[in-house]
């Protein structure tokens, strides 16, 4: 049965630089925002906080929703529904090991990321940052969890 993969990503800016991860994906080294899949019984916001911490060792505060993207990857034939958030860095946990597949977390300028465009995991990486820089900010109240 077909289903889209629900993922989250964070755009974290500090002094004009963006937090990205350098990771191994499909036998390539690529750059991505801290991002990952929604786990069962987890809110989108909790998933974004968890994925950012697991992949970068940064504890963050989610500020707002940047956007929701529908993306079909021709590399793996998976369709993604991605919720992208802006987050503020709170604390770096230097003792924390990073997720499997993550080489390191780095802070890059927009110009540095544009120069790496062919090494970005997907077009959503620059798309999220550009939406953030254009002032796309939607309140977190748009996201509701319905409990039974």
C-alpha positions in Angstrom: 0.0 0.0 0.0 1.4 3.4 -1.0 1.8 6.2 1.5 3.8 9.4 1.7 6.6 9.7 4.2 6.0 12.4 6.8 9.2 14.3 7.7 10.2 17.4 9.6 13.1 19.7 9.1 14.5 22.8 10.9 16.1 26.0 9.7 18.3 27.1 12.5 20.1 30.4 12.0 22.9 31.9 14.2 24.7 35.1 13.1 23.9 34.7 9.4 24.9 31.0 9.3 22.6 28.0 9.0 22.9 24.7 10.8 23.2 21.8 8.4 24.3 18.2 8.6 26.9 16.5 6.3 25.6 13.0 5.9 26.0 9.8 4.0 22.9 9.1 1.8 22.7 6.5 -0.9 26.5 6.1 -1.0 26.9 9.9 -1.4 28.0 12.6 0.9 25.3 15.3 1.0 24.2 18.3 3.0 20.7 18.7 4.6 18.9 20.5 7.3 18.5 18.6 10.5 15.6 16.5 9.3 13.9 13.1 9.7 10.8 11.0 10.0 7.9 11.5 12.3 7.7 8.7 14.9 4.5 7.0 16.1 2.6 9.0 18.7 4.9 12.0 18.3 3.9 15.6 17.5 5.5 17.4 14.5 7.1 19.9 16.8 8.5 17.2 19.1 9.8 15.4 16.1 11.6 18.5 14.8 13.2 19.1 18.3 14.3 15.4 18.5 15.7 15.2 15.0 17.7 18.4 15.4 19.2 17.2 18.7 19.9 13.6 17.3 21.6 14.9 14.2 23.4 18.0 15.4 23.7 17.8 19.3 21.9 21.2 19.4 18.9 21.7 21.7 16.5 24.0 20.0 13.3 25.9 20.5 10.8 25.7 17.6 9.5 29.2 16.8 7.2 28.8 13.8 6.3 26.8 10.7 8.0 27.9 7.5 6.0 25.7 5.2 4.8 22.3 4.1 6.4 20.8 1.0 5.3 17.9 -1.2 8.3 16.3 -2.9 8.8 13.1 -4.9 12.4 11.9 -4.9 13.5 10.4 -8.2 16.6 9.0 -6.4 14.6 6.6 -4.2 11.0 6.9 -5.6 9.6 8.1 -2.3 7.1 10.9 -1.9 7.7 13.1 1.1 5.4 15.5 3.0 7.8 17.7 4.8 7.0 20.2 7.6 9.7 22.8 7.9 10.2 24.8 11.0 12.4 27.7 12.2 14.2 27.0 15.4 16.5 29.0 17.7 19.6 27.3 19.1 19.6 27.0 22.9 22.4 24.7 23.9 25.1 22.6 22.3 25.7 19.1 23.9 29.3 18.4 23.0 29.3 15.0 24.6 26.4 13.7 22.5 27.1 11.2 19.6 25.3 12.0 16.3 22.9 9.8 14.5 24.2 7.0 12.3 25.1 8.3 8.9 25.7 11.9 10.1 29.3 12.9 9.5 29.1 16.2 11.3 27.0 19.3 11.8 28.2 22.6 10.4 27.2 26.2 10.2 27.1 27.5 6.6 26.2 30.8 5.0 23.6 31.0 2.3 26.4 31.6 -0.2 28.3 28.6 0.9 25.1 26.4 0.6 24.4 27.8 -2.8 27.9 26.8 -3.9 27.2 23.3 -2.6 23.9 23.1 -4.5 24.8 19.9 -6.3 25.7 18.3 -3.0 22.4 19.2 -1.3 20.2 16.2 -0.4 17.2 17.8 -2.1 16.0 21.1 -3.5 14.1 21.6 -0.3 17.3 22.5 1.6 17.7 25.8 -0.2 14.0 26.2 -0.6 13.4 26.1 3.1 16.2 28.7 3.8 14.9 31.0 1.1 11.4 30.8 2.4 12.7 31.6 5.9 14.7 34.6 4.5 11.6 35.8 2.6 9.8 36.0 6.0 7.6 33.0 5.7 6.4 32.5 9.3 3.2 30.7 10.2 2.0 30.2 13.7 2.4 26.8 15.3 -1.3 26.9 16.2 -1.9 25.8 12.6 -0.8 22.3 13.7 -3.3 20.5 15.8 -3.1 17.1 17.3 -6.5 15.3 17.6 -6.6 12.8 20.5 -9.3 10.1 20.8 
